[in-house]
Amino acid sequence: MISPQVETRPPNSPRQVLSADGEPVAPMPQRGGCGLAAIVITLAVILVLGVGAYFLVTHFMGGSAKTAAGGKGAKGDIPVKVAQAKRGDMNIYLQGLGLVTPLNNVTIKSRVDGQIMQIPYIEGQIVKEGQLLIQIDPRPYQAQLEQAEGQYTKDAAQQTEAQVDLNRYLSIPNSVTQQQIDQQKALVQQYAGSVESDKSAVDNAKLNLGFCQITAPITGRIGLRLVDVGNIIHATDTTGLAVIAQIQPITVVFTVTEDQISEVFRRPDHGDGLPVQAYNRDLTQVITTGKLLAIDNQVDPTTGTVKIKAQFDNTDNALFPSQFVNAKLLVDTLKNIVLIPAAAVQLGPQSSYVYVVKPDKTVQLQNVKVGPREGNEQAIDEGIEPGQSVVTDGVDKLIDGTKVVIAPPDKAGAAGSTTKPSRRGKGMSGTSRPSTRPAAESEAEAR
């Protein structure tokens, strides 16, 4: 009798298959359908990403090359703007912040007491010298004048009578004593003194009566009135009635450093009459042009500066009292020097330099010795010759030997020019040369 066979296997172990002879049979390998699908999907994603990256890189590099070349140069050329060095003249200026001040500034006050009856002027208008500004009630002073004139008439009559008596005494010396003659002479002199006193009283009364009409002492612009009609004013009042500022001509007071003032005194007549320009706050527009009027006699020890006063005709009322302006004083003119745009000059570790464009459209770094600067123009003492082309825009992308393509100049003007044109008058071109300004700062601004 054959005993039944019991299959024994550990839990969770794969079930063994037995053959007809009872021998175990090896299991058939299973096909990994899910693993193959994952591999296919991964390869497809990698392929898509690779194609996308290829098109993105080629599109970006191609657009950059076209942009760099400006659509005209070879791939990889750097677009730049250039300007040619030239010879010319440059004016040298001393520059300082100035305050516009009236040539004369008058506070109107009353010299007599009384009530204001009339104010005929218009606030803010230009008043002429001698024009009536304020009328004070004249009646009290008219009465004082009449009283003084009456006393003068009385004393003058008494003097005449005393003089007649004296003449009579002198004509008959034997009829009167010498004492009576001497007394009559003294009486005549007494009445003469009274008459002179009365004359002074009359003149004083006339003067006070005239002070009832307050007139403009100068020609200028009058401000807002500080009192109204009907108010009682006094000669001792500390507050004025109005202020008149003479604005034609007008002055500007500005300062220069103590090191610069010698440049003015080296000029003939200590610079008297040198041209002075008044600029707006951002130095982009010439407001008006005047001349040097006076120089202060000492240096301010707290600031190390000297005050300078310039005078301007101001016929167009371009300057207004207490206005802040930038003043430029012309002290010298450099003749026949090399000039380039200030934007072309760069500050190096050892010296200033520019990039010069050679005929083969490559740039060469050239060290230069710079001079004064004015606006967008820089004077070059050494390193650049007239006619050479220097890079004014795009310098930050260049190294020595870089191939460039020259971009066309802006429609507004030549390449590298950023100075705004003046809209008022014709200004003088030149340079401001403050002696205390570091050269490194000037070069940093050029960049």
PyMOL commands that set and color helices and strands:
alter all, ss='L'
color gray80, all
select helices_A, chain A and resi 33-68+139-171+178-211+261-265+268-271+342-344+395-397+439-446
alter helices_A, ss='H'
color red, helices_A
select strands_A, chain A and resi 17-18+24-25+78-84+86-108+114-118+126-127+132-136+213-215+220-222+232-233+242-257+275-279+286-295+305-312+324-341+346-347+352-357+363-374+377-382+389-393+404-406+431-432
alter strands_A, ss='S'
color yellow, strands_A
deselect
rebuild
show_as cartoon
